Every structure is written in structure tokens, then in C-alpha cells.
Amino acid sequence: MDATLVSAPRQRMTKEEKERAKAGEAASDIWPDDLSKAAQKDTDARWTVKYSKAKTTKEGEEDTGLVDISVPHFGYKNHVSIDRKWHFIRGETGTNAARYDGHELSSVLDETNSSKAVWADTRYRSARNEAWLKAQGYRSHIHRKKPRGKPMARHIRRGNATRSAIRSIGQTRAKARMTMANLSYNFRRLIFHERRQATA
């Protein structure tokens, strides 16, 4: 399981308009006198911050030469589950970028998948999710979190490293994303040409 951030154009809105959008009001309600403007506004996208933790040494201590990085992001998240054998997407859901990944665990798992092993990063680990997985007959291989202010135990660090190796599909995943983006572009162009031909 994993989630990918999807960017959206940043919206130019007043403070009041932003507050109304955050409260869940539709664009047509916020700008009732200018429906053309409302049609251009994205009131569903949200801000989030993507954190990249500093690397750790082999002893589990932070490398003092590196720092944590936080990057603001505006848009959405694509939550997916991919089967380990074929790397097919088995389940997916889309949310705004502020949605916590762990809340979508049950939404994207496919109960017809031949494997009951679940691999995911630490954002999916919680007591609630672990209990739900166990009740549904799944085996959790979700990364364990580093104790705050303490070095990570060696056996947990080794376990996370093993999980990372299994979850990583690197170039295969990147190629699949690019292929899907290219296919989507071709579908849009096909629809455009068919509509133009129909009106002619």
C-alpha cells in the first residue's frame, strides 16, 4: 500500500473564501453571482506537508550532517494497493492531500487478493489498523515507527529494512505511472477528436 501526492493549481481566494471552502461549501455557493469563476475554482484540494526524515546511521542514530525536510503540497492523494506478484493495482481511492494515509487502509485492500500479507510504511501503523487487519485475517508487515527521542532497536531496524526491500519496485512503478499518464493523454485526445468529428 502507498499514497501518491497529486498536485493541483494553487487557488487565489480571499481569507473568507478559503474558510468557506474548508468548511465544505460548494464553489457555486461561494461565488453565486459568477458561475464562470466558480467553475474554475477547486474547493476540494487541500494543503499538506510532506516530511522527509534525516537518514540514520547503522547504529540507528541520526546523522548530524543531515536534516529533516518538510515540503508544502497542495492538491490530492491517490491511495492504492498493489499485489506483490504481478504489481497490478487492486484497490484505489482518491482524497484531498490532507487526508491521513492510515485512514484509507481498509478502503483500498482487496479481499479477493490471493495474499493476506499487507506491506506499508509507518503512516499505516496504528493500534486501530492492526486490530482491524487481524480481525479480517490479514498479516501485518507494516513498518514500525522509531521511538521518539530514542534510537531504534536493531531488530526493528533490520525488520524495516527487509520490508522496504519487498515494498520497493523502483523503476517498475515509475514506468507504470508514466505509461498510465501517457495513456490518459491519448484517451483525452481521442475523445476530443471524436467530439469534433461528431459536431462537424
Contacts in CASP RR format, 6 or more apart in sequence:
PFRMAT RR
TARGET T0000
AUTHOR 0000-0000-0000
METHOD contacts of the structure
MODEL  1
MDATLVSAPRQRMTKEEKERAKAGEAASDIWPDDLSKAAQKDTDARWTVK
YSKAKTTKEGEEDTGLVDISVPHFGYKNHVSIDRKWHFIRGETGTNAARY
DGHELSSVLDETNSSKAVWADTRYRSARNEAWLKAQGYRSHIHRKKPRGK
PMARHIRRGNATRSAIRSIGQTRAKARMTMANLSYNFRRLIFHERRQATA
1 79 0 8 1.000
1 80 0 8 1.000
1 81 0 8 1.000
1 82 0 8 1.000
1 105 0 8 1.000
1 108 0 8 1.000
1 109 0 8 1.000
1 118 0 8 1.000
1 119 0 8 1.000
1 120 0 8 1.000
1 124 0 8 1.000
2 79 0 8 1.000
2 80 0 8 1.000
2 82 0 8 1.000
2 120 0 8 1.000
2 121 0 8 1.000
2 167 0 8 1.000
3 77 0 8 1.000
3 78 0 8 1.000
3 79 0 8 1.000
3 80 0 8 1.000
3 101 0 8 1.000
3 104 0 8 1.000
3 123 0 8 1.000
4 77 0 8 1.000
4 78 0 8 1.000
4 80 0 8 1.000
4 177 0 8 1.000
5 48 0 8 1.000
5 50 0 8 1.000
5 73 0 8 1.000
5 75 0 8 1.000
5 76 0 8 1.000
5 77 0 8 1.000
5 97 0 8 1.000
6 75 0 8 1.000
6 76 0 8 1.000
6 77 0 8 1.000
6 78 0 8 1.000
6 97 0 8 1.000
7 73 0 8 1.000
7 74 0 8 1.000
7 75 0 8 1.000
8 42 0 8 1.000
8 45 0 8 1.000
8 74 0 8 1.000
8 75 0 8 1.000
8 76 0 8 1.000
9 42 0 8 1.000
10 74 0 8 1.000
11 18 0 8 1.000
11 21 0 8 1.000
11 41 0 8 1.000
11 42 0 8 1.000
11 43 0 8 1.000
11 45 0 8 1.000
13 21 0 8 1.000
13 41 0 8 1.000
17 30 0 8 1.000
20 29 0 8 1.000
20 30 0 8 1.000
21 27 0 8 1.000
21 30 0 8 1.000
21 41 0 8 1.000
21 43 0 8 1.000
22 46 0 8 1.000
24 43 0 8 1.000
25 43 0 8 1.000
26 43 0 8 1.000
27 38 0 8 1.000
27 39 0 8 1.000
27 41 0 8 1.000
27 43 0 8 1.000
28 35 0 8 1.000
28 38 0 8 1.000
30 38 0 8 1.000
30 41 0 8 1.000
30 43 0 8 1.000
31 37 0 8 1.000
31 38 0 8 1.000
31 41 0 8 1.000
32 38 0 8 1.000
42 75 0 8 1.000
44 76 0 8 1.000
44 96 0 8 1.000
45 74 0 8 1.000
45 75 0 8 1.000
45 76 0 8 1.000
45 96 0 8 1.000
45 97 0 8 1.000
46 74 0 8 1.000
46 75 0 8 1.000
46 96 0 8 1.000
46 97 0 8 1.000
46 98 0 8 1.000
46 99 0 8 1.000
47 72 0 8 1.000
47 73 0 8 1.000
47 74 0 8 1.000
47 75 0 8 1.000
47 97 0 8 1.000
47 98 0 8 1.000
48 72 0 8 1.000
48 73 0 8 1.000
48 75 0 8 1.000
48 77 0 8 1.000
48 97 0 8 1.000
48 98 0 8 1.000
49 70 0 8 1.000
49 71 0 8 1.000
49 72 0 8 1.000
49 73 0 8 1.000
50 70 0 8 1.000
50 71 0 8 1.000
50 72 0 8 1.000
50 73 0 8 1.000
51 68 0 8 1.000
51 69 0 8 1.000
51 70 0 8 1.000
52 68 0 8 1.000
52 69 0 8 1.000
52 70 0 8 1.000
52 71 0 8 1.000
53 68 0 8 1.000
54 62 0 8 1.000
54 63 0 8 1.000
54 65 0 8 1.000
54 66 0 8 1.000
54 67 0 8 1.000
54 68 0 8 1.000
55 62 0 8 1.000
55 63 0 8 1.000
55 66 0 8 1.000
56 62 0 8 1.000
56 63 0 8 1.000
56 146 0 8 1.000
56 152 0 8 1.000
56 157 0 8 1.000
57 63 0 8 1.000
59 151 0 8 1.000
60 151 0 8 1.000
60 152 0 8 1.000
60 154 0 8 1.000
60 157 0 8 1.000
61 151 0 8 1.000
73 97 0 8 1.000
74 97 0 8 1.000
75 96 0 8 1.000
75 97 0 8 1.000
76 94 0 8 1.000
76 95 0 8 1.000
76 96 0 8 1.000
76 97 0 8 1.000
77 94 0 8 1.000
77 95 0 8 1.000
77 96 0 8 1.000
77 97 0 8 1.000
77 99 0 8 1.000
77 101 0 8 1.000
78 92 0 8 1.000
78 94 0 8 1.000
79 92 0 8 1.000
79 93 0 8 1.000
79 94 0 8 1.000
79 95 0 8 1.000
79 101 0 8 1.000
79 104 0 8 1.000
79 107 0 8 1.000
79 108 0 8 1.000
80 89 0 8 1.000
80 91 0 8 1.000
80 92 0 8 1.000
80 108 0 8 1.000
81 89 0 8 1.000
81 90 0 8 1.000
81 91 0 8 1.000
81 92 0 8 1.000
81 108 0 8 1.000
81 109 0 8 1.000
81 110 0 8 1.000
81 113 0 8 1.000
82 88 0 8 1.000
82 89 0 8 1.000
82 90 0 8 1.000
82 169 0 8 1.000
82 173 0 8 1.000
83 90 0 8 1.000
83 110 0 8 1.000
83 113 0 8 1.000
83 114 0 8 1.000
83 115 0 8 1.000
84 115 0 8 1.000
84 117 0 8 1.000
84 119 0 8 1.000
84 166 0 8 1.000
85 114 0 8 1.000
85 115 0 8 1.000
87 169 0 8 1.000
87 172 0 8 1.000
87 173 0 8 1.000
87 176 0 8 1.000
90 108 0 8 1.000
90 109 0 8 1.000
90 110 0 8 1.000
90 113 0 8 1.000
91 108 0 8 1.000
91 109 0 8 1.000
91 110 0 8 1.000
92 108 0 8 1.000
93 104 0 8 1.000
93 107 0 8 1.000
93 108 0 8 1.000
95 104 0 8 1.000
100 123 0 8 1.000
101 121 0 8 1.000
101 123 0 8 1.000
101 124 0 8 1.000
102 123 0 8 1.000
102 124 0 8 1.000
102 126 0 8 1.000
102 129 0 8 1.000
105 118 0 8 1.000
105 120 0 8 1.000
105 124 0 8 1.000
105 129 0 8 1.000
105 132 0 8 1.000
105 133 0 8 1.000
106 129 0 8 1.000
106 132 0 8 1.000
109 118 0 8 1.000
109 136 0 8 1.000
109 138 0 8 1.000
111 136 0 8 1.000
116 137 0 8 1.000
116 138 0 8 1.000
116 139 0 8 1.000
117 138 0 8 1.000
117 139 0 8 1.000
117 141 0 8 1.000
118 133 0 8 1.000
118 138 0 8 1.000
118 139 0 8 1.000
118 140 0 8 1.000
118 141 0 8 1.000
118 142 0 8 1.000
119 141 0 8 1.000
119 142 0 8 1.000
119 163 0 8 1.000
119 166 0 8 1.000
119 167 0 8 1.000
120 141 0 8 1.000
120 142 0 8 1.000
120 143 0 8 1.000
120 167 0 8 1.000
121 142 0 8 1.000
121 143 0 8 1.000
121 167 0 8 1.000
122 142 0 8 1.000
122 143 0 8 1.000
122 144 0 8 1.000
122 145 0 8 1.000
124 142 0 8 1.000
125 140 0 8 1.000
125 142 0 8 1.000
125 143 0 8 1.000
125 144 0 8 1.000
125 145 0 8 1.000
129 140 0 8 1.000
129 142 0 8 1.000
130 140 0 8 1.000
130 142 0 8 1.000
133 139 0 8 1.000
133 140 0 8 1.000
134 140 0 8 1.000
141 163 0 8 1.000
141 166 0 8 1.000
142 163 0 8 1.000
143 160 0 8 1.000
143 163 0 8 1.000
143 164 0 8 1.000
144 156 0 8 1.000
144 159 0 8 1.000
144 160 0 8 1.000
146 152 0 8 1.000
152 160 0 8 1.000
END
